[in-house]
Amino acid sequence: DLLYWLKIHLATTWGNKIDKRTYTGRLDWIEENLSKIIASAANPLAEPFWRDSEAPLQFLAGAIELKNALETPDPRTYKCAHPTHVDGTCNGLQHYAAISRDMSGAKLVNLANQDPDEPPADAYSGVLVVVLQKLKEILEKPGQENTELVKELLTKTIRGTIKQSVMTTVYGVTEYGTRAQIHRQLEKVDMGFRAAAFLASVLQDSLGVAFRNSLPVMHWLRNLSSDIYSREKGSDKGSDKANPLIAWATPYGLPVLQPYLAGKGMKTVAGRTSAFDGPMRANTRKQTNAIAPNYIHSLDATHLGMTAVECNRQGVYFAGVHDSYWSHPCTMDDLQRILREEFVALHSQPLLEQLKESLEHQHGISLAKIPPKGTFNLEDVLRSPYFFS
């Protein structure tokens, strides 16, 4: 429906927590502010309302399109050329929850079917609830040495304190990186590095609760490289086969090769670079840190590719960047259906089993068992209203 998706798109680009409302709540906000929206479209210089959007120019473009459509005697006949978009919810964590069938994680990233009259789940707020509960439990323990620190953290830890660390978990953020991220946030409320280190530890435990099955898969992926390179220690250092680069193929058949090589750092007039002397060997630290995020990125790229191909087959307009999918307002319902169907089709494959078998075949070794999966029903994605919204 042209007007429906134009209004949803407009409310979403406004941001300012309006994009966190239900679809009905977003439509209600549009109706409440329609006069200002139309005035902004008619004369942007005279009506500054649109400037308060989190994406002002996108909002203004959508406002102009909505105004033009509403001024058409029959909006259904309006020739709209404005794309509308939907985004995934922490898309990397969506793939982790799906591949591990993580029930608790699936609920936090809107994979699980839910009442459309309930607001979309927010992963950061969900993890925050667990963090605060953990802090309360620590405070209740007898003989707790950090009582004052925990009390202060309970009053000063908010969604924004942990948001970046939760977001970058899927990108393989290190413990040091997590502490540094949290420290930057706590500095704003006059708390130091000791508090950041303490909260970072609590956050890691909380993520293990919130994403009960996802985190073991993340650790398993990371350990794949460690297992492979631990077998290479006895290899001939001069051999081209020593410390091989990690590689796999996506379900689409696209080869993925991690290009991280060990070399000597050099400064040049163009900046820093690496020089290689002798056979090129893998940088095992970078290979290990990168495999989990790179593998998940290869899955979200596959999902995007599968969606694009199916949209083309069905004659649905499509554009996409990472986890932001765009279509014409009149074909957005079709895109929403297709991207769900393709996500389920992707994760219905034995992805982790295929990866394990491929790496074992390449390196002639046996790798650790895949962690147990949860009870999430993948078919629920087909009925989840806010999977991409």
N, C-alpha and C positions, 0 to 999 in steps of 0.2 A: 504494500500500500504506500503510495507516494508520500502523502502527508504524514502518515504515521512514522515512517523511517526518517523523513526530513526533521520532524520534531524530536525524535529520539536522538538523532545525530546532533542536533543543535544543543539539546540539554547536556549531552555527553561532552561536547567541546566546551561548554560553559565551565565544567569542572566545579570547583568550590563545594565539593561534597554532593552536588546535585547528581553527578554521575554515579554515586554510590546508592542512589534511591532505586526503588522498583521501577519498572517501565511505566506503570501507572503514575507513580510519583513524579517521574520526569515529565510526563505529558501534562500533569496538573501544574507543574512549575511553568511550563511554556504558556499555558492558558492564563496563569496569573500575571505573567510578564509580557503578554503578547503585544500590548500597545507600545511598550518600550522597544521591543524587538522590531516591530514594524517601523517605528520612528527612527531607530538606528539605521535600518536598511534604506529608508527614504532620504535621510540626511545625516550621515555618520559624523560630520563635523559639528552639527548642532546638538545631536543627541549622543552623549558620551557613554551610555549604558554598556555598549558592547566592549568597551575598553576594560571592564572589570572581569572579563572572561579570562580563564587560564590560557586560552589560545585565541586571542582577540581577532586575528585576521581570518582564521578558520570559522570562528563564530559569525563574523560579519558576512562572510561569503555565504554561509548557510542561511543567515537571516534574510539576505537579499533574495535568495532562491525561494525561501518560504513566502516572502511577501509577494513575489511574482506569481507563485502558484495560487495563493489565496485570492489574488486579484483577477485570476482567470475565471470566467463564468462557470466552467466545469473544470475543477483542478485535475480531474482524471485525464483531461486532454492536454494538460500543460507539458510542453517538451522540455523536460528537466535535463540538464547536463552536469548536475552537481553530484559527485560521488559521496556515498555515506560509508562509514567504517565501523567495524567492531574489533575489539581487542581481547586477547586472551587474559586470563587472570594468573599472573605469575607463571607464564607459559612453561618455563623450564620445570617448575614444580608440578605443573599439570602432567607433563610427560613422566616425571618420576612417580607420581601417584598412580598413573595408569599402568606403567610397566611393572610396578610392584603390587598392584591391586590394593593400594593403601586406603582403607576406608576412612580413617580420620583425616588423612591428607586430602583425599578426594573432596570431602565436605568443605575444607578450608579454601580450595581453589576452584570451587563451583563445577566440579565434574559430576558430583552426585545430584540426582534429581531432587528438586526442592519446590516448594510452593512459590509460584511467580509473584504472589502477594507479599512474600517475605523479601527483605533487601538482599542483594548479592552478598555472599560471604566475603570477608576480608581477611586474607591470610595473616597479615601483620597484626591485626587486632586479635585474631585467634591465638597466635603465638604469644602475644603480650599477656593474655589471660593465664596461660600456662606459666609464664615467667613470674608473674605476680604471685601465683599460687605457690610456686617453688620457693620464692622469697619468704612467704608467710610460714611455710613448713620449716624452713631453716631457722626462722626466728623462734619457733616453738620448741626447737630442740634444746634440751638441758645442756648447760655448759657452753653455749654458743659464744665464741670469742669476738664475733663481728657484729654484735647486736646493734650498735649505733650506726654502723655502715649499712646494714640491711634495712634498718628503719628509714634511713635517709633515701635509700634506693627505692623503697616502696612508695615514697611520696614524690619522687622525681623521675621515675622511669615511666615514659609514655610511649605511644606508638612510634613516634619519630625517633626515639632513642635506639630502637632495634631494627627499624625498617630496612636500612641499607644492608645490615648484616644478614637479615633473612633473605633479602633480594639476591645478594651475591653468594649465598650458600650454593646455589646451583652452578655458579661459575668457579667453584673450587676455592673460595676465599680461605686463607690460612688462619690459624689461631691468632697469629700476630696481627694479621689484617683485621680480624674481627675486633680485637682489643683496640686497635687504632681507630676503627670506625666508631665504636661506642665511646671511646675517649673524646673524640671530637664533639659528640653530642652532649656528653656529661659536662664538658668544660663550660657549656652555656649555662649550666646551673651550679657552677662552682664546685664540681666534684672532679677528683683527680684520677691518675692512672691506676691506683690501687682499686678504686671502685670499678673502673672499666674492666680490669682483669677479672674481678670477682663476678661482675655481671656477665661478661663474655662466657665464663664457665657455666653459669646458670642457664644462659641462652642455649648453649650446646646441648645441655641436658633436656631443655624444654623442646627443642627441635626434635629430639629423639622421641618425645611423647606425642607432639603434634603430628609428626610425619613418621609414624611408628615403623612402617615397612619401607618407606622411601630412603631414609638415611642409611640403613644397612646395604641397600643396593648402591648408593653413592660411594660408600666405603669399599664395597666389593669391586666396583669399577676402578677406583683409585689403586687398589691393591693388585689389579691385574698387571699393571706395568712393573710394580715392585717384584711380583712373582717372576715375571719374564726376565728382568734384569738380574735378579739374584741367581738365576741359572747361568748367566753369561759371565760371571766373575772369573770362572776358570778358563774362559775362552782366550785364544791368542789375541793379545792386544793389537797386533798388526793385521789381524784378519778383517776383511771387509764384512764378515758376518757377525763380528763382535758388536754387542750393543746395537741391534737392529732398530730401525725406526718402527714405531707402532702404526699399524694400518688395519683397516677393515673396510667393508663395503656396506653402504646403506641398503635398506630393503628395496630401493629403486635400482640397485646395482652400481651406484656411483661410488668410486673408490675414494677413501679418505686416508690421507697420509699426514701424520704429525711431523712437521718439518724442523723440529727443534734439535739443533746440532751443537755439539761441544766445540767451542772455538776460543781463541784468545781475543779478548776485547781490545779494540784499537780506537784511538781518536783520530779523526780525519777532518779536513776542512768542511766536509758535508755533515759531520756529526759522528756519533759512535757507530762502529760496525764490528764484525767478527772476522777473524782470519783463520784459515784452516791449513794445517801442515800435516800432510800424510792422509791416510784414509779417513773419510768423514765418519764420525762416531756420534751416536745419539747423546744429547744432554739428558741423562736419565732423570734428573730432578724435574726438569720442565715436562718431560714426557709423562712422568707420574702425576704431576699436578694438573696436567691438561686433559687427561683422557676422559675423566667424568664429564666436565662441561662440554668438551668437543663431541663426545658421543651423543649427549642430549641435544646439542645443536644440530647434529646430523639427522636426528629424528624430527626436530621441528622443521628443518629444511625439507625433509621428505614429506611431511604432512602438508606443507605449503605447496610443494610440487604436485602431490596427488590431488589436492583441492583445485589447483589451477587447471590441471588436465581434465578433471571431471567437469568443471565449470565450462571449459571450452567445448567439451563433448555435448553438454546440455544447452549450449547457447546462452550461458549466464555471464554477464560482464564481471570481470575480476581483475583486481590489482592487489598486490600484497608486499609488505616489507616485514620480515621476521614474524611477529605474531599480531600484526595489524592488517586486517583483511578488508578490502574495499569493494563495493559494487554499486550499481545504480539503485536508487531507492525502490524501484519497482521489482528488482530481482534480489533484494536483500533477504527475503524469506527463503528463496532458493539457495542462496549462499549459506545461510545459517544451517539449513538441512544438510547440504553437501559437506561442509567442513566437519560436522559432527559424524556423518557416515564415514568419511575418510579417516578421521581420527580413530574411530572404533575399528575400521578395517586394518589400519596400521598396527594398532596395539593388540589385535587378535592374533598376530603372528608371534611365534616364539622368539622374540627379538634377543633376549639375553642368552638363550640357548644357542642361537645362531652365532652370536658374537663369540661366545666361549669356544664353540667348536672351531670357528675360523682361526682364532688365535692359537688354539692348541695344535691345529694342523700346520700353521705357519712356523711355529717354534718347536714343535715336537715335544711338548711337555703337557702335563696334566695341571689344570688350574683349579682353584678352590671352587667348592660347590656354590651354586647361586643361592642367595638367601631365600628363606620361605616367603611366599607371597601372602597377601592379606585376603580379605573376603569381599572386596569391592566388586560389584557387578558392572562390567564395562558397558553393558547396554544402557545403563542409566544415563550415560552421556547424551544419548539420542534425545532424551526428554529433559535435559537440564537447561532451564531458560537462560542462565547467565554464564554458561560455559565460555562463550565469546559474546561480549555485550558492550 
